[in-house]
């Protein structure tokens, strides 16, 4: 059997980024959202953060 796409739930915008762009976003099993920003020349205040 070939793999196939499975759709479930709906997309929801929880945050918009302006300025430095994150290279990774992760959501934990409990719904906590974490992001990471590289220091590749952008002026970033932190490299890992949680969106609350």
C-alpha positions as CSV (number, residue, x, y, z in Angstrom):
1,X,0.0,0.0,0.0
2,X,1.4,3.4,-1.0
3,X,1.6,6.3,1.6
4,X,-1.1,8.9,1.4
5,X,-1.8,12.2,3.0
6,X,-4.1,12.4,5.9
7,X,-5.8,15.7,6.8
8,X,-7.1,16.4,10.3
9,X,-7.9,19.6,12.3
10,X,-7.6,23.1,11.1
11,X,-4.7,25.5,10.9
12,X,-4.6,28.4,13.4
13,X,-2.3,31.4,13.3
14,X,-0.8,31.9,16.7
15,X,2.0,34.3,16.0
16,X,3.4,36.4,13.2
17,X,7.2,37.1,12.9
18,X,8.7,40.4,11.9
19,X,12.4,41.0,11.6
20,X,14.6,38.0,12.4
21,X,13.0,34.8,11.2
22,X,13.1,31.6,13.2
23,X,14.7,28.5,11.9
24,X,12.7,26.1,13.9
25,X,9.3,25.8,15.6
26,X,8.1,23.0,17.8
27,X,5.0,22.2,19.7
28,X,5.1,20.0,22.8
29,X,2.6,17.3,23.7
30,X,1.1,19.7,26.2
31,X,0.7,22.5,23.5
32,X,3.7,24.7,24.5
33,X,5.3,26.4,21.4
34,X,9.0,26.8,21.2
35,X,11.0,28.7,18.5
36,X,14.7,29.1,17.8
37,X,16.6,32.0,16.1
38,X,20.2,31.6,14.8
39,X,22.7,34.3,15.3
40,X,23.6,34.6,11.6
41,X,24.0,38.4,11.5
42,X,20.5,39.3,12.7
43,X,20.2,41.2,16.0
44,X,18.4,38.6,18.1
45,X,17.8,39.0,21.8
46,X,17.6,35.2,22.4
47,X,18.2,32.0,20.5
48,X,15.4,29.8,22.0
49,X,12.0,31.1,23.3
50,X,8.6,30.0,24.2
51,X,5.5,31.7,22.7
52,X,3.0,32.2,25.5
